[in-house]
Amino acid sequence: MKYLVLFLVLALVYAVWRSQNRPSAPPPRARPPLPAPQDMVACQRCGLHLPRSEAVGSGQRHYCCAEHQRSDA
C-alpha cells in the first residue's frame, strides 16, 4: 500500500513539473483582411450575376460578355 501512495505522489510531482516546464504556445497569426464586398448585377440576356466591375455595358443595362451585349442590341 505504501508503494502505491509513493507512486501516486511521484506521479503528481512529475505532472506538476511537466506542466510548469512546457513552452508557451506560439502567438496566433493575424489573418489578412477580407476584400470589400462588391455590387452585383445581372446580365440582361442570360441572368448571370457578376460583379459590377466585371460587367460589360453601362447605365442600367449590364451584360456578362460582349457577345450578349451585341445580340441584345
N, C-alpha and C positions, 0 to 999 in steps of 0.2 A: 504494500500500500504506500509506503514512504517513497518508493521509486516512482510510482505513478504521480504523486504530488510533486516530486522533484522534476520529473519530465514536464509536467504542466507549467511549472514556474519557469523552467528554462525556455519552453516554447513561447510563453508570454513575453519574456525578456527579449527573445530573438525577434518576435513580431514587432515589438515597440522599437527596437533598434533599427530594423529594416524600414519601418515607416518614417523614421526621422532622417535616414540617410538617402532617401530617394531623391533623384534630381527633379527639379521643378519642371512642369510641362512647358513646352515651347509656347510663346505667345501666339494666339491665333492670327492668321494672315488677314489683312484687310482686303475685302472684296472690291474689285473695280466698280465704279458707279455705272448703273444701267443707263443706256441711251434714253433720251427723252422720247415719249410716245409721239407718233406721227398721225396726222389726219388721214383717214382712209376714204377713198372714193370708189365708186362702182363704174365699171366700163358700161357705156351706153348701149353697146351692141350685145355683149355676152354676159354682163352682170358680174364679172370677176372683180373682187375687191382688191385694191392695191394701194400702197402709199401715194399720197398726192405728189410727192417728189418724183415718183417713177411713172406717173401717168402722162399720156400724150394728149395734147389739146389744152385749151384754156377756157376761161369763162365758166359757164355752167355745164359744159359737156366734156367728159373725160373718157379716154379710151385706154385699153391695156397695150395696144400696139398701133403702129401707123397703118397697118392693113385694115383694121377695124375702123379707123378714122376715115380712110378713103372710101370704104364700102358704105359707110353711113351717110356720106355727103351727097 
